[in-house]
Amino acid sequence: LYFVPSYSPAISSSVFLSFTEPVMPSSAASGTRSESSSPVQKNVKKWWKESTVYQVYPASFKDSDGDGIGDIQGILSKLDYIKSLGANIIWLNPIFCSPQVDMGYDISDYYNIYRPYGTVEDLDQLTAAIHERGMKLVLDLVVNHTSDQHRWFQEARSSKANPYRDWYIWRKPIYGEDGKPRPPNNWKSYFGGSVWEYDELSGEYYLHLFAKEQPDLNWENPYVRAAVHDIIRHWLNKGADGFRMDAINLISKDQTFPNAEITNPDSPWQDGTKHFACGPRLHEYLQGIGKILKQYDAFSVGEMPEVYDLNEMLRSVGNDRNELSMVFHFETVSLDHGPGGKFTSRKWELHELKTIVSRWQTFMFENNGWNTLYLENHDQPRIVSRFGSDEPEYRVPSAKMLATFLGFQSGTLFIYQGQELGMPNVPKHWGINQYRDIETLNHWNEITTNAPQNTPLHEACLAEYRLKSRDNARTPMQWDDSPNAGFSSVRPWLPIHDNYESLNAVDQVNDKESVYHYWASVLRLRKAYADILVYGSFELLSPEHPDLFVYARTASSGRAVIVTNFRPHEVTWSVPEKAFNSAGDVALSSYPGRTSHSLLQPTVTIKPFESFVWLSGTGTSRL
């Protein structure tokens, strides 16, 4: 097992780094104690709290056998690259057997591997190699739903009398005046249309919150829960160290299945999340899983969309709850969603981001919960294009700034493949034919079907896809400047980004000023000063500054101030009183030349997308 060593309160002079980062403003939301929390010890140290997770999207990471699709052997060949970055947990997106309607999130066999990715023996080899390097393996567990090709569902739809029928959610139709069957309620699927699909054979509808090929499991059935528990035990016994649990807060539904409130009069299908997100038995189900995980000291992170109540989140992750280690919330990554949903936009202000971050940081610290730190993953666009700038002159400094902003908050840090290189969104010339993502394609089909002649709307949608389609993060990893970016010897399943000759891993590993090396510096500093940068308290500084996000982390062993400029221009900062002192030093800076002396002035000029970390404590100096 891998354990992060304990740290001395003294700040060693051997780990300071030569990059720079911008300071964060003070909290807009104070931390208050949750009514559900109990007075357990605050900041209990765990191996997974001090870890950094590197997320691998198998199809796009590295192809070893020349079929254009990434695979397990490809991942195995790049383990040393991941370890050198400083990550110590590897999370694999779904690798199990699947028809790939939703890139593996439609599982047809939980005990075998999707053949293009490899075999169970390949996974055994990968698991052993990860553990040999002192790292841990996290698998993606998708148990809100299965594939419609799973044996359970094939049995369930074969007959109403089949024992597996009740493993899924079936309801009788409502008949209209025309005598035709209609869905039992008006809930809208995440991928468009109704959540109900009519089954001609049995004359009933089954529920699917996502694609119709992804029928939802009926967690009310104890046999379903037992089967899921068996899957969890199987992979933990095979060497997995934990799970990322997909859409896990959707497993308990309101069993009356009422109609949703009409919020979009132009659509027959409405947002029903209040009836299926964090349902009445969710925590009972999570505690059943948590009991198993606790036996293995296993890691768990739950994806929890549609939840904005911190107390509800805390019920899943509190020290005394025995449910999940942590959860992914969606407030930050929904900031730019417009009134029409993900594929519409709104202009957001930095103070909104400050409010969200400060609230989560303070609340979890005060109430014995734990945060996840992420901005990018397989479902989100690239952060340099979204929160920074992918313009050539600003891509590198904005990527470093975002690494600094994210990397020193309290929580477990997640880095998605290519994020450590500052990879941007897909090229602006992409048309709809380049996309493979079911969410994007379903949205396009709905728009073009309902408004076939509305060219301005079509162009607006394409612009939104270039900003927020899931395929932005799924283009193949750019390893070198050879054909197909060193990802594969043949044309990949999804187009390589045009910029691979100038943006690739080999070049960045060989360039000490690269985004890759900056990220490695962030992880080294975070590890060296875990008492402050992992477990310390959070305070937002200069909360009213419109351009800077500045925050402080404080522990008995010292204090850090993190400064980040979110703008592509210089800004002036009136330094808060007592923010810095002569005993500290700049530990990390994204621009050369940032000194601690410069911060002792009443006013400081911060460069475009500049970021830096100032640390005070025994033995503080720059690396």
C-alpha atoms as one frame of an Amber mdcrd trajectory, in Angstrom:
protein
   0.000   0.000   0.000   1.116   3.558  -0.694   1.112   6.012   2.171   2.229
   9.639   2.043   4.838  10.184   4.777   4.120  12.522   7.624   5.616  15.999
   7.447   7.653  18.025   9.877   6.227  21.414  10.824   9.521  22.940   9.774
   9.604  24.169   6.182  12.531  22.601   4.385  14.647  24.806   2.166  15.097
  22.033  -0.392  11.757  22.117  -2.123  11.149  25.689  -3.213  10.393  26.215
  -6.869  11.223  28.834  -9.444   7.838  29.669 -10.891   5.256  32.319  -9.872
   1.549  32.435  -8.903  -1.168  35.091  -8.096  -2.886  35.705  -4.704  -6.537
  34.903  -3.962  -9.173  37.209  -2.414 -10.983  36.684   0.899 -14.033  34.549
   1.329 -17.436  35.856   0.440 -19.171  33.061   2.277 -18.381  32.181   5.843
 -18.122  28.590   6.963 -20.923  27.462   9.225 -21.343  24.175  10.984 -23.730
  21.781   9.316 -26.671  20.503  11.305 -25.698  16.981  10.208 -22.070  17.010
  11.336 -20.803  15.600  14.609 -17.814  16.834  16.631 -15.286  14.396  15.229
 -11.597  15.233  14.866 -10.973  17.862  12.189  -8.487  17.239   9.369  -8.006
  13.532   9.972  -5.079  12.529   7.770  -5.707   9.927   5.082  -3.511   8.661
   2.248  -6.050   9.761  -0.344  -6.269  13.312   1.003  -2.597  13.967   0.264
  -2.680  12.215  -3.099  -2.924  13.565  -6.625  -5.145  11.656  -9.045  -4.192
  11.423 -12.717  -7.225  10.585 -14.855  -6.712   8.373 -17.905  -9.305   8.213
 -20.678  -8.268   4.834 -22.140  -9.517   5.313 -25.707  -7.446   8.481 -26.107
  -4.345   7.873 -24.002  -1.990   5.547 -25.911  -2.583   2.906 -28.602  -0.148
  -0.026 -28.391  -1.511  -2.337 -31.094  -2.205  -0.058 -34.058  -6.010  -0.081
 -34.156  -6.396   3.656 -33.503  -7.857   3.123 -30.025  -5.942   3.496 -26.771
  -5.538   0.417 -24.603  -4.261  -0.985 -21.316  -0.831  -1.875 -22.667  -0.540
   1.706 -23.890  -1.288   2.953 -20.380   1.288   0.535 -18.991   3.940   1.993
 -21.291   3.395   5.502 -19.874   3.290   4.819 -16.132   6.714   6.343 -15.563
   5.571   9.540 -17.288   2.652   9.800 -14.856   4.813   8.997 -11.839   7.426
  11.574 -12.884   4.730  14.229 -12.920   4.091  13.483  -9.249   0.674  11.815
  -9.355   0.176   8.788  -7.137  -3.333   7.584  -8.021  -4.383   6.589 -11.541
  -8.100   6.686 -12.301  -9.195   4.798 -15.398 -12.420   5.731 -17.135 -14.589
   2.648 -17.838 -12.656  -0.317 -19.227 -15.328  -3.004 -18.964 -17.196  -4.692
 -21.817 -19.478  -2.206 -23.541 -21.185  -1.495 -26.886 -19.625   1.995 -26.489
 -22.817   3.952 -27.098 -21.564   6.340 -24.394 -17.831   5.560 -24.438 -18.000
   2.757 -21.902 -20.570   4.256 -19.549 -22.951   1.611 -20.893 -21.524  -1.576
 -19.382 -22.599  -4.988 -20.665 -20.285  -7.095 -18.453 -18.733  -5.842 -15.202
 -16.296  -8.741 -14.940 -14.537  -8.560 -18.310 -12.600  -5.948 -20.266 -13.678
  -4.194 -23.473 -11.715  -6.182 -26.038 -10.030  -3.263 -27.878  -8.624  -2.172
 -24.502  -7.208  -5.593 -23.674  -7.916  -8.452 -21.302  -8.287  -9.124 -17.597
  -4.696 -10.362 -17.698  -3.607  -6.997 -19.124  -5.385  -5.244 -16.265  -3.697
  -7.560 -13.756  -0.348  -6.615 -15.273  -1.192  -2.914 -15.136  -2.371  -3.171
 -11.525   0.857  -4.867 -10.472   2.979  -2.289 -12.312   1.089   0.589 -10.688
   1.605  -0.899  -7.240   5.280  -1.587  -7.923   5.694   2.149  -8.478   4.062
   3.006  -5.161   0.913   4.222  -6.879  -2.735   3.242  -6.600  -5.456   2.281
  -9.084  -9.014   3.629  -9.139 -11.641   2.132 -11.459 -14.793   3.782 -12.794
 -17.905   2.154 -11.331 -21.087   2.762 -13.354 -24.035   1.339 -11.437 -26.874
   3.815 -11.861 -27.497   2.035 -15.152 -26.177  -0.714 -17.395 -26.075  -1.251
 -21.127 -29.251  -2.555 -22.721 -26.998  -5.367 -23.953 -26.217  -6.533 -20.414
 -27.504 -10.020 -19.683 -29.589  -8.663 -16.810 -31.527  -6.339 -19.101 -31.842
  -8.907 -21.865 -33.477 -11.196 -19.327 -35.596  -8.372 -17.905 -37.118  -7.389
 -21.230 -37.749 -10.990 -22.299 -40.824 -11.393 -20.087 -42.717  -9.617 -17.328
 -42.420 -12.830 -15.343 -38.637 -13.032 -15.639 -36.847 -12.800 -12.245 -34.663
  -9.998 -13.635 -37.669  -7.863 -14.591 -37.557  -6.000 -11.284 -33.831  -5.273
 -11.667 -34.853  -2.315 -13.835 -37.565   0.343 -13.605 -40.665  -0.447 -15.660
 -43.955   1.408 -15.795 -47.170   1.047 -17.729 -47.893   3.629 -20.419 -50.443
   6.383 -20.290 -52.788   6.183 -23.261 -53.854   9.301 -25.106 -57.156   9.928
 -26.811 -55.658   8.447 -29.960 -55.059   5.184 -28.124 -51.287   5.421 -28.480
 -48.982   4.722 -25.516 -47.286   7.697 -23.918 -44.526   7.928 -21.281 -45.529
   7.674 -17.614 -44.262  11.196 -16.856 -42.636  14.237 -18.462 -39.037  13.862
 -17.253 -36.317  14.832 -19.693 -33.268  12.666 -20.346 -29.793  14.135 -19.904
 -29.197  13.273 -23.553 -32.470  14.737 -24.832 -36.016  13.456 -25.227 -37.958
  11.456 -22.669 -36.363   9.337 -19.945 -38.806   6.583 -20.907 -38.410   4.130
 -23.784 -41.315   2.000 -24.939 -40.676  -1.732 -25.120 -42.895  -3.222 -27.818
 -42.510  -6.787 -26.583 -43.860  -6.203 -23.089 -45.958  -3.095 -23.724 -44.247
  -1.143 -20.926 -41.737   1.686 -20.637 -38.342   1.424 -18.973 -36.505   4.351
 -17.386 -33.190   5.685 -18.711 -31.899   8.978 -17.331 -29.222   8.960 -20.018
 -29.368   7.252 -23.441 -32.107   4.734 -24.242 -29.322   2.145 -24.433 -28.559
   2.845 -20.738 -31.520   1.525 -18.699 -31.483   2.519 -15.028 -31.076  -0.169
 -12.415 -33.757  -0.507  -9.745 -31.860   0.041  -6.501 -35.039  -0.617  -4.522
 -34.406  -4.287  -5.332 -32.049  -5.865  -2.737 -30.762  -8.303  -5.368 -29.487
  -5.357  -7.416 -27.666  -3.952  -4.403 -26.154  -7.343  -3.630 -24.956  -7.709
  -7.224 -23.297  -4.274  -7.105 -21.630  -5.151  -3.804 -20.271  -8.323  -5.386
 -18.784  -6.299  -8.261 -17.095  -3.938  -5.807 -15.621  -6.792  -3.752 -14.424
  -8.585  -6.880 -12.321  -5.687  -8.151 -11.022  -4.747  -4.716  -9.896  -8.348
  -4.295  -8.235  -8.110  -7.718  -6.138  -5.179  -6.519  -8.134  -2.034  -7.227
  -7.662   0.609  -4.536 -10.969   2.351  -4.986 -13.660   3.636  -7.318 -14.950
   6.743  -8.986 -18.730   6.255  -8.911 -20.615   7.613 -11.887 -23.800   9.639
 -11.286 -24.050   7.921  -7.917 -26.545  10.359  -6.410 -29.137   9.328  -9.007
 -29.564   5.751  -7.768 -32.509   6.552  -5.462 -35.628   7.868  -7.191 -38.971
   9.140  -5.946 -40.998   5.966  -6.420 -44.178   7.869  -7.226 -42.513   9.210
 -10.406 -44.503  12.469 -10.443 -44.506  14.880 -13.350 -41.846  17.573 -13.175
 -42.730  21.226 -12.911 -42.991  22.846 -16.341 -40.014  25.190 -16.663 -39.699
  25.029 -20.454 -43.141  25.488 -22.056 -41.649  24.913 -25.502 -40.739  21.300
 -24.716 -42.849  18.291 -23.732 -39.960  17.102 -21.524 -39.028  18.844 -18.292
 -36.209  18.830 -15.747 -37.119  16.168 -13.194 -33.903  16.179 -11.174 -35.635
  17.101  -7.909 -37.346  13.713  -8.137 -34.287  11.563  -8.851 -31.185  13.397
  -7.566 -30.373  12.532  -3.936 -33.534  10.507  -3.475 -34.969   9.271  -0.166
 -32.789   6.145   0.184 -29.524   7.471  -1.260 -27.579   7.499   1.994 -28.816
   4.051   2.948 -27.460   2.759  -0.357 -24.167   4.652  -0.020 -23.638   3.333
   3.492 -24.054  -0.183   2.152 -21.219   0.530  -0.271 -19.220   2.382   2.379
 -19.142  -0.618   4.695 -17.375  -2.625   2.008 -14.937   0.155   1.135 -14.019
   0.613   4.790 -12.942  -3.027   5.040 -10.332  -2.374   2.337  -9.368   1.203
   3.334 -10.474   1.983  -0.212 -10.781   5.350  -1.914 -14.095   6.547  -3.316
 -15.237   9.631  -5.162 -18.835  10.079  -6.191 -20.012  12.080  -9.171 -23.009
  14.078  -7.922 -24.676  16.271 -10.541 -27.602  18.551  -9.802 -26.707  19.103
  -6.125 -26.014  22.590  -4.786 -26.821  22.009  -1.109 -23.568  21.666   0.833
 -25.325  19.919   3.707 -26.559  17.264   1.299 -23.022  16.772   0.008 -21.692
  16.583   3.557 -24.073  13.747   4.335 -22.124  11.713   1.788 -18.572  12.628
   2.830 -18.525  13.579   6.518 -15.927  11.772   8.637 -18.705  10.113  10.622
 -20.853   9.066   7.656 -19.031   5.986   6.292 -20.264   6.637   2.769 -17.818
   8.242   0.288 -14.358   9.766   0.617 -15.353  12.797  -1.468 -17.683  13.927
  -4.244 -17.475  15.866  -7.490 -19.752  18.880  -7.381 -20.675  20.828 -10.510
 -20.992  24.444  -9.389 -17.666  25.610 -10.792 -17.951  23.767 -14.095 -21.501
  25.075 -14.617 -20.526  28.741 -14.282 -20.652  29.369 -18.028 -23.903  27.491
 -18.693 -26.612  29.761 -20.034 -30.368  29.723 -19.345 -30.867  27.170 -22.123
 -28.496  24.652 -20.554 -24.974  23.488 -21.256 -24.942  24.427 -24.936 -25.875
  28.025 -24.255 -23.495  30.496 -22.636 -23.450  33.256 -20.072 -20.751  35.710
 -19.079 -19.604  34.982 -15.564 -17.692  37.235 -13.189 -14.695  36.332 -11.064
 -16.560  37.150  -7.855 -18.919  34.257  -8.646 -15.996  31.844  -8.779 -14.654
  33.289  -5.524 -17.980  32.729  -3.810 -18.215  29.105  -4.941 -14.635  28.171
  -4.063 -14.654  29.961  -0.721 -17.952  28.386   0.282 -16.823  24.835  -0.478
 -13.360  25.295   1.021 -14.613  26.824   4.247 -17.655  24.618   4.714 -15.824
  21.321   4.260 -12.987  22.439   6.556 -15.370  23.510   9.314 -17.590  20.441
   9.024 -15.083  17.603   8.650 -15.817  16.870   5.020 -13.417  16.736   2.095
 -13.252  18.450  -1.296 -12.317  17.340  -4.779 -10.175  19.774  -6.754 -10.879
  19.548 -10.471 -11.640  21.785 -13.415 -11.117  19.377 -16.284 -12.142  15.791
 -17.037 -13.602  13.604 -19.782 -16.943  15.444 -19.547 -15.566  18.979 -19.374
 -13.733  21.151 -21.927 -10.078  22.115 -21.592  -9.490  24.726 -18.907  -7.082
  26.936 -20.856  -9.852  27.503 -23.404 -12.557  27.849 -20.780 -11.040  29.741
 -17.833  -7.768  31.019 -19.314  -6.743  31.715 -22.901  -5.734  29.370 -25.712
  -4.251  32.236 -27.723  -0.590  31.369 -28.485   0.898  34.157 -26.354  -1.256
  33.351 -23.322  -1.793  29.584 -23.387   1.288  28.761 -21.286   0.934  31.497
 -18.631  -2.800  30.887 -18.274  -2.248  27.123 -17.956   0.307  27.758 -15.199
  -2.014  30.215 -13.502  -4.848  27.688 -13.443  -2.510  25.012 -12.074  -1.626
  27.385  -9.235  -5.230  28.403  -8.613  -6.386  24.795  -8.340  -3.338  23.058
  -6.917  -3.124  24.700  -3.499  -6.708  24.504  -2.336  -7.780  21.988   0.296
  -8.940  18.685  -1.159  -7.762  15.805  -3.296  -6.326  17.079  -6.570  -7.413
  15.635  -9.936  -5.462  16.163 -13.169  -6.933  14.985 -16.466  -4.611  13.657
 -19.186  -3.220  16.530 -21.248  -4.128  19.113 -18.615  -0.501  18.938 -17.475
   0.489  20.036 -20.999  -2.040  22.856 -21.271  -3.905  21.178 -24.136  -6.693
  23.419 -25.516 -10.143  22.704 -26.939 -10.653  21.279 -30.424  -9.670  23.461
 -33.407 -12.131  26.185 -34.293 -12.608  24.775 -37.797 -14.199  21.540 -36.547
 -17.601  20.777 -38.056 -20.235  18.398 -36.753 -18.715  15.472 -38.671 -15.633
  15.505 -36.441 -17.608  14.892 -33.244 -18.282  11.450 -31.745 -19.862  12.389
 -28.410 -23.442  11.130 -28.034 -24.492  14.168 -25.991 -23.259  16.546 -28.700
 -24.706  14.531 -31.579 -28.096  14.093 -29.900 -28.278  17.823 -29.259 -27.378
  18.553 -32.885 -29.995  16.107 -34.163 -32.657  17.662 -31.948 -31.789  21.197
 -33.081 -31.609  20.390 -36.787 -34.804  18.335 -36.651 -36.806  21.041 -34.880
 -35.287  23.979 -36.793 -33.879  22.573 -40.051 -33.641  25.956 -41.816 -32.300
  28.008 -38.906 -28.700  28.425 -40.055 -27.776  31.057 -37.403 -28.921  28.652
 -34.687 -26.879  25.836 -36.221 -23.771  28.040 -36.290 -24.369  29.091 -32.700
 -24.602  25.451 -31.645 -21.365  24.572 -33.430 -19.679  27.443 -31.602 -21.000
  26.078 -28.306 -19.708  22.579 -29.108 -16.238  24.026 -29.707 -16.495  25.545
 -26.250 -18.164  22.804 -24.223 -18.568  19.503 -26.077 -17.154  16.540 -24.198
 -15.003  15.744 -27.238 -12.855  18.781 -26.414 -11.172  16.693 -23.727 -11.275
  13.415 -25.628  -8.933  14.151 -28.531  -5.958  11.770 -28.363  -3.033  12.497
 -26.087  -0.215  14.326 -27.868   2.966  12.407 -27.068   5.368  13.745 -29.702
   5.561  15.500 -33.082   5.498  12.324 -35.194   2.473  11.415 -37.350  -0.650
  10.920 -35.215   1.181  12.644 -32.334   2.798   9.398 -31.204  -0.612   8.200
 -30.018  -1.035   5.527 -32.689   0.558   4.177 -35.851  -2.772   4.613 -37.671
  -5.523   7.209 -37.898  -7.066   7.558 -34.415 -10.720   7.045 -33.547 -11.044
  10.813 -32.924  -8.994  13.438 -34.789  -5.710  14.624 -33.290  -5.535  18.349
 -32.540  -3.768  20.338 -35.264  -1.208  21.740 -32.809   0.523  18.472 -31.845
   3.806  19.358 -33.568   4.298  22.325 -31.233   2.418  21.017 -28.189   3.378
  17.528 -27.051   4.686  15.639 -24.048   8.213  14.965 -25.313   8.919  18.633
 -25.948   7.510  19.665 -22.583   9.388  17.032 -20.601  12.583  18.380 -22.189
  11.691  22.022 -21.460  12.111  23.013 -17.812   9.908  26.090 -18.335   6.986
  24.068 -19.738   3.493  23.659 -18.333   4.362  20.029 -17.540   7.289  21.000
 -15.319   5.243  23.724 -13.686   2.586  21.181 -12.761   5.320  18.892 -11.388
   6.520  21.815  -9.253   2.989  22.396  -7.963   2.734  18.763  -6.897   6.154
  18.763  -5.200   5.344  21.893  -3.229   1.906  20.595  -2.269   3.412  17.337
  -1.022   6.272  18.982   0.868   3.963  21.341   2.775   0.897  19.159   3.146
   0.228  20.466   6.665  -0.390  23.904   5.164  -1.403  23.264   1.551  -3.538
  20.150   2.075  -4.815  20.408   5.648  -4.590  24.138   6.422  -7.490  26.550
   6.734  -8.650  28.673   3.802  -9.101  32.437   3.709 -10.098  34.517   0.699
  -8.082  37.736   0.356  -8.950  40.874  -1.639 -12.456  39.509  -2.308 -13.580
  42.606  -4.197 -10.716  42.644  -6.693 -12.291  42.071 -10.138  -9.233  40.423
 -11.712  -7.264  38.626  -9.009  -8.138  35.471  -7.113  -6.031  35.500  -3.936
  -6.267  33.118  -1.011  -4.305  32.114   2.080  -3.740  28.681   3.611  -2.753
  28.586   7.272  -1.592  25.903   9.697   0.437  25.860  12.902   3.562  25.194
  10.806   3.205  28.212   8.531   1.172  30.220   6.081   0.893  30.368   2.297
  -0.590  33.090   0.115  -1.596  32.125  -3.424  -2.045  34.890  -6.005  -3.572
  34.349  -9.470  -4.384  36.869 -12.194  -7.289  35.696 -14.355  -6.762  38.436
 -16.959  -4.598  38.711 -20.117  -3.303  42.097 -18.972  -1.391  43.615 -16.083
  -3.403  44.501 -13.000  -2.616  46.544  -9.914  -3.058  45.017  -6.489  -3.290
  46.914  -3.224  -1.703  44.374  -0.909  -3.799  43.669   2.205  -2.167  44.609
   5.485  -0.151  41.739   6.992  -0.622  39.560   3.902   3.154  39.109   3.716
   6.123  39.539   6.025   9.900  39.568   5.737  10.173  36.019   7.094   8.559
  34.447   4.028   9.653  33.860   0.461   8.175  33.282  -2.983   8.132  29.505
  -3.285   6.634  29.151  -6.748   6.199  31.648  -9.572   4.952  31.406 -13.136
   7.126  34.350 -14.218  10.836  34.752 -13.387  11.895  37.562 -11.097   9.033
  37.624  -8.610  10.664  38.246  -5.202   9.377  38.404  -1.666  10.782  41.931
  -1.372   8.465  43.106  -4.154   5.475  41.951  -2.121   6.295  44.135   0.872
   5.248  47.230  -1.078   1.732  48.660  -0.599   0.924  48.239  -4.305   2.093
  45.448  -6.610   1.750  45.064 -10.388   0.716  41.558 -11.448   1.578  40.457
 -14.980  -0.903  38.903 -17.476  -2.079  35.533 -16.131   0.697  35.670 -13.524
   0.555  33.393 -10.512   2.763  32.803  -7.499   2.887  31.207  -4.061   4.399
  32.902  -1.023   5.265  30.767   2.012   6.381  31.660   5.510   7.773  29.245
   8.050  10.984  27.844   9.413  13.668  27.519   6.743  11.680  29.112   3.933
  13.617  29.775   0.734  13.260  29.432  -3.009  14.301  26.171  -4.664
